[in-house]
Amino acid sequence: MKNTSVNLTEDSVLKAISLFALPILISNVFQQLYNTADTMIVGNYFRVSLIY
């Protein structure tokens, strides 16, 4: 089994920061995609409802 722990006192600082930042970056990308899709859907709905 692979050891996935990071020793913050002995390992590289860049490695530690990268491992902490990666999940945050991934979640931010998914959140931005959701917000974009939501804006497009709501924008289409309101554009149609304003015409009628």
N, C-alpha and C positions, 0 to 999 in steps of 0.2 A: 504494500500500500504506500502511496506517495505521501511524503510529509508536506503538508500545506501550511504549516505554521510559519510565522514571520517573527523573528526575534528583533525587536525594535532597538535593542541596545548593541547588537553585534552585526546585523545585516546592513546592507546598503540603504541609505536614506531614500534614494531614488526608487528602489524596489518597493520599499514600504509605502511610500506615497502613491506609487502607481497602483499597488494592490488595493489601497483604500479608495482611490479615485475611480477605478474602473467601474465598479457597480453604480456609482453615482452618475458617471457619464452615460452609461447604458440606460439607466432609468430616465435621465433627462432627455435622451433622444426619443424614447417611447412616449414620454409625456408631451414633447413637442409635436410628434406625429398625431397623437390623439387630439391635441388642441387644434391643429391645422384641419383635421378631418371634421371636428366638431364645428369649427367656424364655417367651413364650406357647407355643411349640411344646414346649419341654422341660417346662414346667409341665403341659401337657396329657398328655404321655407319662407323667410320674411320678404324676399324679393317677390315671390309668387303671391303672398297674401297682401302685399301693398298694391299690386296691380288690380286685384279684384275689389 
